[in-house]
Every structure is written in C-alpha cells, then in structure tokens.
C-alpha cells in the first residue's frame, strides 16, 4: 500500500484505503474477520472504520449492536498492535444509545471503549444527526469533553446536513473547542449528489478530509449485479446494491467501469475505488471485505492511476 497520508489537521496518519468493519460479525464470522484484518494490516493498511450499532439492523440473522467493535477489539488485543492502528467508530445509532444528546454520547463512548478494549478512540464520528432539536453546541461540547479526557483523539461527522455541519464548525471556532476534522458521506459513482455540492464545498473550504462510505455501492460497482440477474446475497437489500441494476444510470456506469477495467486488466471494484480516490477532497474511501480473496482488488486501487480520459468517461457515465 502507498504511504500514509494526513487526515486533515487531526495529526492522524492513515492509509489511502480505509477498511470497513460493517461486515464483521455479519457476513464474516470472527475467524474470517481476523483473516481479513491480518491481510489488510500485512499489506500496510492501518485505518479501520466501525460503529457501535453494527449490525443490529438485521436481528433476524442473529446480529447484535456492537459486534463489529467487539471483533476489532479482540483482534487488537490478540495482535497487540493498537498503537499501529487508527480506529474510527461512531455514536448515535445504537438502540440503547440512540441520538446525540450529551449524556448519550458520553455513555456510548464508554461502551465503545470497552468493546474495542482500548483507552482511546482515534476518530469518533457522530453517525446520524436525526434530531436537529439537539443544539450543535451540546453535541460539540460533549465531544470536546471526551477529547479533553483523552478518550477521543479527533472528532468527525457522518450523516449531517450542510447547515448543521457549518454550524458545528462555527461553534467550535467561536468557543475554541474540538473541531470536526472529517466528513464521512455516502459517495460513489452512482451516488454523487449525496456529497458533491454544498457538503463538498464546506469540506474544501474548511480543510476537512472526506472519508466516503458505500464506496462500492454495497457491491454493485464490483459488477456482480446486472439487470435481470438474481444474486443471493444477504447484503442485497432494497435500495442498495441490487436497486441500481435496474436504472439507466447504473447500467451506464457498469458499462464504463467494465471498459476501463478490461483495458487495464484489473477488477471493476479497483477502477471504482480509483475514481473515487481521485475526486477532490477525498482522503480515503471506505470499502469492506468479507473474505481475504476480496481484498486484493480493493488494495490495488491505490496503485491504479486512471488517465484523464478514463476519469472523464466514468464521470460522464455517472452524471
């Protein structure tokens, strides 16, 4: 993997591919998860993304909130490499710690620290800003308290409106409190308006890092989802991967990806991630792997330098 890069002004140095932990304990059991983590770390990766809520949204499959954090915590403890890994997790969507009230943030952080088996979280995201009746002042102050206590190194936001993001940054500046250093938006070749525009302008203007999630549109951009093709995959739930296959835009994007991938002799996932990595303000796309065999295509994106013609072809197909 290429050299580590600074995550905005946080002081954290991260690899150019962030490994998503949403599949740990869900489609990858503990043994599989450890194998993926080992392979990613051996390849030079150091940036892990998880959340206190993963993956309670699928209780029928036996999932519980926090299981991804627990697996990562067990791996860190077993491998004794905590100081070499940047761990990002999130608050606000755990069923027992829902929302971003100050008391909720602090209680959830303690539980995340326990599951991760660590004394600090490197990057702590607000997961969802659903209740805008909670003042940004309260949220930022609670997060700043965690930073001052040494329990969190840097703070960031995920699903948040441009208005609330701007207000949060302004409050931090005005009061001299901890400031968001990154934004984690939903962003990929078939979901561009979720970031491009007001959010990206704020990130650019304020010097934040963009760490996009759903970088492969839940597997759609790997090419395995096609019109009329049925895929038996637990991750193919409505509105995500399979849903794009029935759209004109989705078909155009897959065709463009396939042309570039074939010409370069690489996987479509590699091209999709390489396109995303080249977009303005993006520091490290997030992608997850259920098996070790899925990792090489993800890691290869950092060494693939798309030409201006290839970039434009993909951008045009996704417009």
Secondary structure, 3 states (H helix, E strand, C coil): CCCCEECCCCCCEECCEEEECCCECCCECHHHHHHHHHHHHHCCCCEEECCCCCCHHHHHHCCCCCHHHHHHHHHHHHHCCHHHCEEEEEEEEECCEECCCHHHHHHHHHHHHHHHCCCCEEEEEEEECCCCCCCHHHHHHHHHHHHHCCCEEEEEEEECCHHHHHHHHHHHHHHCCCCEEEECCECECCECCCCCCHHHHHHHHHCCEECCECCCHHHHHHCCCCCCCCCCCCCCCCCCHHHHCCCHHHHHHHHHHHHHHHHHCCCHHHHHHHHHHCCCCECCEEECCCCHHHHHHHHHHHHCCCCHHHHHHHHHHCC
